[in-house]
Amino acid sequence: MGNRGTRTFICTVVFIDIVEYSKKSVAEQMRVKQLLTDLLAKSLDEVPGKDRIILDTGDGAAVNFLGDPEEGLYLALALRDAMAAATDDALKLRTGINLGPVRLIKDINNQPNIIGDGINVAQRVMGFADVNQVLASRSYYEVISTLSADYAELFSFEGARTDKHVREHEVYALGKLPAPPRAPRQKTAHAAAFEKLGNTASTARINVMRRPRLATALAVALILLTALALRLTLRKDAPTASPAIAESAPETTKLSATPVPAPATEKTASEKKSVPPAPAAKPEAPRPQIARRPPPPEVRTPAPAPVETATGTVRVSILPWGEIYVDGQRYGVAPPLRDIALKPGPHKIEVRNPGFASYLQVVEVEAGKEIRIRHRFR
């Protein structure tokens, strides 16, 4: 399927539901499901596998056509005719057709799956159909009716329906007129382009292999003549030894295979003169130092002072003494504890003294205000 999983397609979705499937026994469910499988296999026999994806919905199937929209129409016609000619009432269908956007994904079993509004609307349209009825959405009808006038006459407008999501759908019912003759199926654009490319490459390969034999022989002869002429030219230009020199040369020289090196001669006095030393390289002048501008002093922005949350004050006066608990948390012993800063809102103040019953008071603290609590244990 290539990179279809990363793209959104506009495809035809035929959503099929078996009527009262959940009310049947398990054995009956298996039988009617097999009847539907055989019917779909027969109806989709001529549709290429790469142009369709069939999803098992449990109580039916959803057939998605990625190519010609007419494939959905002829599947619906096949289902309609099969239901009309069936002698067994065990298989009853409701069918909805829609044309809309879908996305091809992989499910948890790494199998192809279809999601998107295209399949959702097809299911909603199927839900509006009666037993053995085929309904089409407005989007599908508008496309299929423009392809042929015969296709438009197959449908009749049934009105608007509202689904459970309060979404309105205009639906068209497939009538009882016979299916119009269909033109031969055309190959999809990408398949035709691939086949055309393959045929072109094969033709070019055959043309290259079918070279004329005479032309091949002439080319080989020309290459051989050129190589022979080049060899003769190189041999003619090579230097040869003089006959006189060859005759005067001693026999040992002629038979010697290894050249004898010439004896070294002593250098004359002028050649022995020492070679004057090379002048010493002048030291490089020191490069002027460029004064670097010091970096600007780092400016530190003082950290903002922490913003104190506005609080209120609870002032306690306890006699003779008591342990102060605020919302169940111990704050200290009063006295000496006197003022308690608390956040605005309700708080439970409890004062405990082991020799007496605890004193409990709920206060509503307000920001910037003070509340006084006075208690004497007796």
N, C-alpha and C positions, 0 to 999 in steps of 0.2 A: 504493500500500500504506500510505500515511499514516505513522503513527508506530509501525507494528508492529515496526520494528527496535529499538526501545527497550524492548520488553516480552517476557516469556516466555509461551509459549502451551502449552496441553495439546492436542496434536493427534494424529490417527491417521496412522501411517506404514506404508506398504506397501512393503517392500523386495523387489525382484525381481532375480534373478540368472540369467543364461544359463549352463546347464550346459556345462562344457568349452569355454568361449568362447576361452580362450587357446590351445587346441590346434588351432583352426581356422585356415585360411588367411585372408589379408586379404580376399579376395573373399567367402569364406564368412562371415566376421565382418560384413562390410557387409550381406550378404543377411539374416542372422538378426537383425541390429540393426534393419533396416527392417521385418521382420516384427513385431518387438516394438513398434516405433513405431506401425505401423498398428493393431495390436491395442489399444494404450493409447488411441489417438485415438478408436477406435470405442467403447471401454468408457467413456471419460470425456466423451463428446460432450454429455451433458446436465448435467454438473457445471459450475457457473459458474467462470470463470477466476479470479475473486478468492477462491474458496474452496479452491484447490488450487495447489500448487507442485511441479513435476516436476523432479527433479535427475537429470542423466546421470551414472551412476557408472562409465562405461567398459564394463563387462561386464554392464550391466543398467540399472536405474533405481530411484529412490526417489520415491514419490508421497506427498506430504504433504497431508492434508486438514485445513484450519483450521476446518471447521464440523462437520457432522453425522458422528458416528462410523460410521453405516451406509454412508457412501460407501466406506469401506475394505472393508467386508464384500461389497458388491455388485461392487466391482472384483475381489476375490479370487474370487468366484463366476464372474465372466466369464472370468477367466484359467483357472480349473479346467475350465469347460465347453469353452473353446476348445482346451485341450490334449487333452481327451478326444475331441473331434471332429476333431482335426487328422489329416490323412493324410500329412503330411510330418514326419518325425522330426528335421528339422534344428533346430527350435526346441524346446528342453526347458528348463523353468523350475523354479526353487525360490523359494518366496515365504514371507516372514515378515511378520506384522502385530503392531504394538505401539501402545499408547496411553501417551504420556509427555510430559515437558516438553521443549520445543525453543525455540531462539532464532533469530529471523530476522535475518540479517546480509547484508552486501554482500561479494562475493568480489573478487579482484584485478581482474576485468573489470567491476566495478560491477554485477554481476548478483546477484539474490537467491539466498541459500544458507541451508541449515538446519544447525544444529549442536545438540548436546545429547544427553542420555541417551535421549530418545525415539527418535532415529534410530539410536543405537548399539545399543540393545537389539533393535530391529527387525532389524538386520543379524546380530546373534548368533542370534536365533531363526531367521532364514532359513538360517543355516549348519547348523542341526540338521535341516532338512527333507530328504526324499528327492526324487528326480527327479519333477517335476510334482506335488509335494505342497505344501500350504499349511498352515503352522503359525502359531498365534497365542499371544501371551504371556498370562500370567494377568491382567494389568491390563486388557488389551483384552477378554478373555473375560468378566470380571466386569461390565464396563460394558455390552457388547452383549447379554449374557444377561438383564440386567434390563429391556431395552427390549421384548423379546418372547420368549415361550416358544418360538416357532418358530425364533428365532435360536439359542437355547440348544441345541436338538436338532440343530443342524448340526454341533456340535463334540463331540469325544470327548477325554478326558484321556489324554495320552501319557506322563505322568510328568515327572520332573525331569531336566534336562540341565545340565552344567557346562561353561562356556566356558574359553578359554585363560587368562583372568584369574581363574580359580577362583571364578567367580560363578555361582550356581545359578539356573536359570530353569525354571519350571513351564510346560509347553507343552501346547496343545490343537490337535488336528488337525481340519481341515475335511473333513467326510465327503462322501458322494456323494448326499445327499438333494437334491431339486430346490430351487431358490431360491424362497422364499416370496414371494407378491405384495407389492409395496411400495406404501405410501401415496404420494400425490403429494408431490413435494419442497416443503418449506416454505422460504420466504425467510428468510435470516438476520436476526437481530434488528436489526442496524444498517441493513440494506437496507430492511426493513419500516418502521423508524422514519423513515428518510429519505423513503421514498415517501409515508408518511402525512403528514409535514410538508409535502411538496410539494403533495399534494392539498388540504390545509387552506388553504394560501396561495392556491392557484388558485381554490378555492371562494369565499374571502373577496374576492378580486379581482373575480370575476364578479358577486358580490352588490353590490359597490360600484358597478360600472358599470351595473347594471340598476336605476336609480332610476325611479320612476313619472314620466311626463311631466307629469301634472296637478300633482303636488307641486312639480316644478321650476318650472312656470309661475307658481304662486302665490307661491313664494319670490322670484322675480324681480320680480313686481308689488309685493310688500310692500317690497322694497328701494327701488324707484323712488318709491313714495308717501312713504316716510320721508325720502328725500333732498329731494323737492319741498317738504314741510312745513317742513323745517329751513331751506331757502332763503327761503321766505316770511317766516318768523319773523325771520330776520336782517335782511331788507329793511325790515320794519315798525319794528324798534327803531332803525334808523339815524337821526341828527339831521338835520333839514332847515332851510334858511334862511327867516327871516320875510319875507313879501311886502313890507311897508313898508320894511324895510331894503334889500331888493333894489331897490325903485323909487327911493329917495333916493340910492343909490350913484351916483357919477359914471360916465359912459360909459367913461372910460378905465380905471376900476377893473374894470368888467365885462369889458373886452377884454384886460386885462392878464393874461398867463399866468404871469409871474414875480412872486412876492410882493416888495413893496418893504420893505426893512428900516426900522424906526422910527429917527428921528434920536437920536443920543446926547445926553443932557442932562448939564449939569455937576453935579458933586456939591456939596452944601452944605458949609458949614464944619464942621458937626458930623460929616458923613460923611468929611471929609478928615482927621479926627483920626487920628493914627497908632495903629495897633493895638498895645497893649502886648505887649512880647516875652514869649514863653513862658518860664516859670521854668526856670532851668538845672537839669538833672538832678543829683540829689545823688550824690556819689561813693559807690560801694559800699564798705561797710566791709570791711576785709581779712578774709578767712576765716582762722579760727584754724588754724594748722598743727598737724596731728596727728603727734605723734612716732611715727615708724615703728620698730618693734622690729627691731633688727639681726638678720640671719639667723644661725642657729646655726652655729658654726664647723664646717667640714667635717672630718669624722673620716675619716681615711685608714687603711684597714686595711693593715698591712704585708704585702707580698707574701710568700707562703710561701717559705721557703728551698728551693732546689732539692735534691731528694732524690738523693743520690749513690748510684749503683749500687754494691753491695758488690763489692769487687775482692779479688784476691789479689796477692801480690808475688813477682816473680822476681828474685832477687839474683844478679848475674853477677860473676864474678872471672876475668878473662882476662889471660894473660901471653903475649907482651909487650903485645899489643893486638889488637883485632879489631872489625870492624863487626858490629853486632847487627841481625838481621832477624827479625821476628816475623810469621809467616803471610805471608811474602813482602814485608812492608813494613819499610823501614829505620827504625830507632829511634835510631841514633847509634853512637858509638865508645866502647868500654870498654877501659881507663879513658879519660875520667873517669866515663862512664855506669856506674851501679852498680845502682839499683833500677828495675824496670819494673812498673807497675801494670797488670794484665790482668783481663779479665772471667773469671768462672769458666767452666771448660770446657777442652777439649784445645787446645793451641797448639803450633805448630812453631817452635822456636828454632834459628836458623842463625847461626853465627859465621864470618865470612870474614876471611882475611888473604891478600893477594896472593901471598905467598911460600910458602904452605902449602895443603894441602887443607882444604876447609871442614869445620867441625864442625857436626853436626846432631843435635838432641835434641828429642823430643816429650814435653811435660809436661802433666799434668792439674792445672789451677789450681783451687784451692778458695778460697771467700770467707774473708778474714781470716787466711789462712795464707801461709807463706813457703816458696819453693822456691829452693834454691841450685844454681847451675851454675858449675862451675870447670873451666877448660881452659887448657892451656899448649901453644902451638904449638912444635914441635920439628923 
